[in-house]
């Protein structure tokens, strides 16, 4: 193959991987949406988007623009900086590198974990909440 032909051949299209900051913002978006008890469909409707677009934001597949981030913060009732809290210092320095979560960070981002926290705080009686907490600790120790 000639050099000119090599230049003319387009590389295979690869899906863009989320960079660390995009992935982090997506994780934080999913956390607050789930904690607020809002589905992807509901959030999409609030923003005039499709739920697929919300999915892409949450995966970090699509970057959230500044204006969209402003709107997300408004409808979810959080300050904009909330999306960047707990951002790994290495990510701040190398924003283009993909984020590598630890097992505990991954657990905190799971739907099950977020829903458990949300329903836990819906228990109004603090004594009952404490008993549930103690029971969970006892079960985890076994």
C-alpha positions as CSV (number, residue, x, y, z in Angstrom):
1,X,0.0,0.0,0.0
2,X,1.4,3.4,-0.9
3,X,1.9,6.2,1.5
4,X,-0.8,8.2,-0.2
5,X,-3.2,5.3,0.0
6,X,-2.5,4.9,3.8
7,X,-3.4,8.5,4.4
8,X,-6.6,8.2,2.4
9,X,-7.8,5.2,4.5
10,X,-9.8,6.4,7.4
11,X,-9.1,4.8,10.8
12,X,-12.0,2.6,12.1
13,X,-14.4,4.6,14.1
14,X,-14.0,4.0,17.8
15,X,-16.5,5.2,20.4
16,X,-15.2,8.0,22.4
17,X,-14.4,7.0,26.0
18,X,-15.6,9.3,28.7
19,X,-12.7,11.3,30.2
20,X,-12.4,11.4,33.9
21,X,-14.2,14.6,34.5
22,X,-17.1,13.7,32.1
23,X,-17.5,10.3,33.9
24,X,-17.4,11.9,37.3
25,X,-20.1,14.5,36.4
26,X,-22.2,11.6,35.0
27,X,-21.8,9.6,38.2
28,X,-22.8,12.7,40.3
29,X,-25.7,13.4,38.0
30,X,-27.0,9.8,38.5
31,X,-26.5,10.0,42.2
32,X,-28.5,13.2,42.7
33,X,-31.2,12.1,40.3
34,X,-31.7,8.8,42.1
35,X,-31.5,10.4,45.5
36,X,-34.2,12.8,44.4
37,X,-36.3,9.9,43.2
38,X,-36.4,11.2,39.6
39,X,-36.3,8.7,36.7
40,X,-34.2,9.4,33.6
41,X,-37.5,9.9,31.7
42,X,-38.7,12.5,34.2
43,X,-35.4,14.4,34.2
44,X,-35.3,14.3,30.4
45,X,-38.8,15.8,30.3
46,X,-37.9,18.5,32.8
47,X,-35.0,19.5,30.5
48,X,-36.7,19.0,27.1
49,X,-34.4,16.1,26.2
50,X,-34.8,12.4,25.5
51,X,-34.0,9.9,28.2
52,X,-31.3,8.5,26.0
53,X,-29.5,11.9,26.2
54,X,-29.7,11.7,30.0
55,X,-28.2,8.2,29.8
56,X,-25.3,9.5,27.7
57,X,-24.7,12.3,30.2
58,X,-24.7,9.8,33.1
59,X,-22.3,7.4,31.3
60,X,-20.0,10.3,30.4
61,X,-20.4,9.4,26.8
62,X,-21.6,13.0,26.0
63,X,-20.1,16.0,27.7
64,X,-22.4,18.2,29.6
65,X,-22.2,21.8,28.3
66,X,-22.0,24.7,30.7
67,X,-25.5,25.8,30.0
68,X,-26.9,22.3,30.4
69,X,-25.0,21.9,33.7
70,X,-26.5,25.1,34.9
71,X,-30.0,23.8,34.0
72,X,-29.3,20.4,35.7
73,X,-28.2,22.2,38.8
74,X,-31.4,24.3,38.8
75,X,-33.8,21.5,38.3
76,X,-32.1,19.1,40.7
77,X,-31.7,21.9,43.3
78,X,-27.9,21.6,43.8
79,X,-25.1,24.1,43.3
80,X,-23.1,23.6,40.1
81,X,-20.0,22.8,42.1
82,X,-21.8,19.7,43.6
83,X,-21.1,17.9,40.3
84,X,-17.4,18.3,40.9
85,X,-17.2,17.5,44.6
86,X,-15.1,14.5,45.4
87,X,-13.3,14.8,42.1
88,X,-10.0,12.9,42.4
89,X,-7.0,15.3,42.5
90,X,-5.3,13.4,39.8
91,X,-8.4,14.0,37.6
92,X,-8.1,17.7,38.2
93,X,-4.5,17.5,36.8
94,X,-5.2,15.1,34.0
95,X,-8.8,15.7,32.9
96,X,-8.3,13.8,29.7
97,X,-7.6,10.5,31.4
98,X,-10.3,8.0,32.0
99,X,-11.5,7.8,35.6
100,X,-10.7,4.6,37.5
101,X,-13.1,4.1,40.4
102,X,-12.3,2.2,43.5
103,X,-14.7,-0.5,44.6
104,X,-16.2,1.7,47.3
105,X,-16.8,4.6,44.8
106,X,-18.5,2.1,42.4
107,X,-20.7,0.9,45.2
108,X,-21.8,4.4,46.0
109,X,-22.7,5.0,42.4
110,X,-24.9,1.9,42.1
111,X,-28.7,2.5,41.8
112,X,-29.3,0.0,44.6
113,X,-27.1,1.9,47.0
114,X,-28.6,5.3,46.1
115,X,-32.1,4.0,46.5
116,X,-31.3,2.4,49.8
117,X,-30.0,5.7,51.1
118,X,-33.0,7.5,49.8
119,X,-35.6,5.2,51.4
120,X,-33.5,5.0,54.6
121,X,-33.9,8.7,55.1
122,X,-37.6,8.5,54.4
123,X,-37.9,6.6,57.7
124,X,-39.0,9.5,59.9
125,X,-38.4,7.9,63.3
126,X,-34.7,8.3,64.2
127,X,-34.8,5.3,66.6
128,X,-36.3,3.0,63.9
129,X,-33.6,4.3,61.4
130,X,-30.9,3.5,64.0
131,X,-32.3,0.0,64.5
132,X,-32.2,-0.6,60.8
133,X,-28.6,0.7,60.7
134,X,-27.6,-1.7,63.5
135,X,-29.3,-4.6,61.8
136,X,-27.5,-3.9,58.5
137,X,-24.2,-3.8,60.3
138,X,-24.9,-7.1,62.1
139,X,-25.9,-8.7,58.8
140,X,-22.7,-7.4,57.1
141,X,-20.5,-8.8,59.9
142,X,-21.8,-12.4,59.3
